[in-house]
Amino acid sequence: MRSLQMRLVLVLVLLIVSVMVIVGTFMLNQVSVYYFDDFTEQMNSVFNAEVFAVLKNEARAENGAERLSLALEAYSSSMRISGYRNYYILDGKTGQTLFGSNDDEVVRTPAIISALGGKIGQEKRISSGYIDRANPIVVDDEVKYIVYIKDTKQDQQRLTASMFMIILRTMVFALLFAVILSFFFAKTITTPIENITKGAKKLSMGELEYELAVESNDEIGTLTETFNDMAAALNATLAKVEDERNKLDTLFLYMTDGVTAFSGDGTLIHYNPAAVEMLSFDTEKDKTYAEIFKELGVDFSSLSGMDGSFEEYNMETGEKTLKVSFARFGTEAEEAGGVIAIIHDFTTAAKLENSRREFVANVSHELRTPLTNVKSYTETLAEAPDAPPEMRERFFDVILNETDRMTRIVKDLLTLSRLDSAKMDWKHENFSMRKSVENAYRAMEMEARRCGHKLTLSVDASLPDFYGDRERIEQVFINLLSNAVKYTGKDGKIDFSAENYDEFIKITVKDNGIGIPEKDIPRLFERFYRVDKARSREMGGTGLGLAIAKEIAEHHGGEIKIESVYGKGTTASVTLPKEGKVEE
């Protein structure tokens, strides 16, 4: 606060000094201006038209310079000729001094140069050490003589020196007065600020009832009133915060979701009864994040930062399915802020959701392909009413086959739950594997062509009949072809082949599509797993197709393999034993 007072004193002193310097400079400058103007006025009054006429007349005489000097003697008092102001008679052609009121050497000045040209010469230069005037005496259009008046400004210098001393004494007195006055002025400002600082310290120590006295109606008084209002508002706000805290504690205690809070090092610092019930931990001992959420397998330090976001994880504990949401709390300045975890028990909801997803997934995936085929062949017939009878008959056969297959699929969807419980209603029979392969090819040919792909079929001539569920086997082939069509770019190539080996039949679907990342291949047969969720959802995929195909193949004693290079293509193969070893 003392430094503020000294700064105020310094500012006032500098202000006084600046004003005095500016005023002094202005006054000294005005002395020079006044002296020059006075000299000019005197010269103009002396050298009027009448005097110039007299001087011209004297200049015509043979001894014109001498007679001009005598004439000027008569005007010496009017010109105030003295020891520092003199007159000279100069030659009008050479500028040489002919006569003068003293013996000083006359130096050619701008005024003399102007007079040599026939003009009255006088230059206003306040900084110059002299003032002069040169009057040309023109006889018969020729400058014959120059009357030159020069003032050395000694009188002005004495006046300026006297005024400078007056200004200097005045400045010293003003400085002393300013220092004394500024100390009193600064005190009137710093004292209220000291009181406000004292009040702020009391507030920081918890004395919220402290109030400052308002001693003025100026800005300082307004600041003091504002400080008192702030203290009162802070007191009311803290009371409100305490009330809200009590409400939150009550809500925290009785809420159905579990809540746990951990410090920056992962130590449990807060929990509610619902969290204890869900997580079943011992409240008698100090617990940490690693102990409570060890089944989760998520590192405490890797949880998201304090940017308003949160992370959700599913957690299985006993027969419960829990959803845990983590979010950090604290400030950005705290490098190790704490973490709060909200635990929600959605065991029942998860079971219902899984059932719903299973049903919707099967319906979406299994009905989309036959519906698309029926629509494609129907549109083709509608757009080609003059198509050959053979073509129309073949198209109608495909439509009827696809319609029948949709009917069977709808019926099978109602018994999907039996697949896991070994209660599936299988229809085993001997059938032509060659014909089944061709049926799958025809079912997907139109869709492949619509997508701009080239679908080729290669069937071994010695392909034997097979014992099993024909519809399910064809479902496997169509599923693999459908995936190839979906995940192959425009103008792609898809090869569908059936080969006969000594002990097994191998059906292969090879494409040059987008491929599958290596890390995703082991999970392809997991139910509801999708490599590219967005693309699968756009294409109508659900992640059930390969899982169903795998179970169908294994039911017939076979297996499915997927080989893929990401960005280059995928090869899916179904290997089935010739004996048709079905599981009963």
Stockholm file with secondary structure:
# STOCKHOLM 1.0

chainA/1-584         MRSLQMRLVLVLVLLIVSVMVIVGTFMLNQVSVYYFDDFTEQMNSVFNAEVFAVLKNEARAENGAERLSLALEAYSSSMRISGYRNYYILDGKTGQTLFGSNDDEVVRTPAIISALGGKIGQEKRISSGYIDRANPIVVDDEVKYIVYIKDTKQDQQRLTASMFMIILRTMVFALLFAVILSFFFAKTITTPIENITKGAKKLSMGELEYELAVESNDEIGTLTETFNDMAAALNATLAKVEDERNKLDTLFLYMTDGVTAFSGDGTLIHYNPAAVEMLSFDTEKDKTYAEIFKELGVDFSSLSGMDGSFEEYNMETGEKTLKVSFARFGTEAEEAGGVIAIIHDFTTAAKLENSRREFVANVSHELRTPLTNVKSYTETLAEAPDAPPEMRERFFDVILNETDRMTRIVKDLLTLSRLDSAKMDWKHENFSMRKSVENAYRAMEMEARRCGHKLTLSVDASLPDFYGDRERIEQVFINLLSNAVKYTGKDGKIDFSAENYDEFIKITVKDNGIGIPEKDIPRLFERFYRVDKARSREMGGTGLGLAIAKEIAEHHGGEIKIESVYGKGTTASVTLPKEGKVEE
#=GR chainA/1-584 SS CHHHHHHHHHHHHHHHHHHHHHHHHHHHHHHHHHHHHHHHHHHHHHSCHHHHHHHHHHHTSTTHHHHHHHHHHHTHHHHTCCSSEEEEEEETTTCCEEEESSCCCCCCCHHHHHHHTTSCBCCCCTTSSCEEEEEEEEETTEEEEEEEEEECCHHHHHHHHHHHHHHHHHHHHHHHHHHHHHHHHHHHHHHHHHHHHHHHHHHHTTCTTCCCCCCCSSHHHHHHHHHHHHHHHHHHHHHHHHHHHHHHHHHHHHCSSEEEEECTTSBEEEECHHHHHHHCCCTTSCCBHHHHTTTTCCCGGGSCCSSSCCEEEEEEETTEEEEEEEEEESCTTCTTCEEEEEEEECHHHHHHHHHHHHHHHHHHHHHHHHHHHHHHHHHHHHHCTTCCHHHHHHHHHHHHHHHHHHHHHHHHHTTTHHHHTTCCCCCEEEEEHHHHHHHHHHHHHHHHHHTTCEEEEEECTTCCEEEEEHHHHHHHHHHHHHHHHHTSCTTCEEEEEEEECSSEEEEEEEECSSCCCGGGGGGTTSTTCCSSHHHHHHHTCCSCHHHHHHHHHHHTTCEEEEEEETTTEEEEEEEEETTCCCCC
#=GC SS_cons         CHHHHHHHHHHHHHHHHHHHHHHHHHHHHHHHHHHHHHHHHHHHHHSCHHHHHHHHHHHTSTTHHHHHHHHHHHTHHHHTCCSSEEEEEEETTTCCEEEESSCCCCCCCHHHHHHHTTSCBCCCCTTSSCEEEEEEEEETTEEEEEEEEEECCHHHHHHHHHHHHHHHHHHHHHHHHHHHHHHHHHHHHHHHHHHHHHHHHHHHTTCTTCCCCCCCSSHHHHHHHHHHHHHHHHHHHHHHHHHHHHHHHHHHHHCSSEEEEECTTSBEEEECHHHHHHHCCCTTSCCBHHHHTTTTCCCGGGSCCSSSCCEEEEEEETTEEEEEEEEEESCTTCTTCEEEEEEEECHHHHHHHHHHHHHHHHHHHHHHHHHHHHHHHHHHHHHCTTCCHHHHHHHHHHHHHHHHHHHHHHHHHTTTHHHHTTCCCCCEEEEEHHHHHHHHHHHHHHHHHHTTCEEEEEECTTCCEEEEEHHHHHHHHHHHHHHHHHTSCTTCEEEEEEEECSSEEEEEEEECSSCCCGGGGGGTTSTTCCSSHHHHHHHTCCSCHHHHHHHHHHHTTCEEEEEEETTTEEEEEEEEETTCCCCC
//
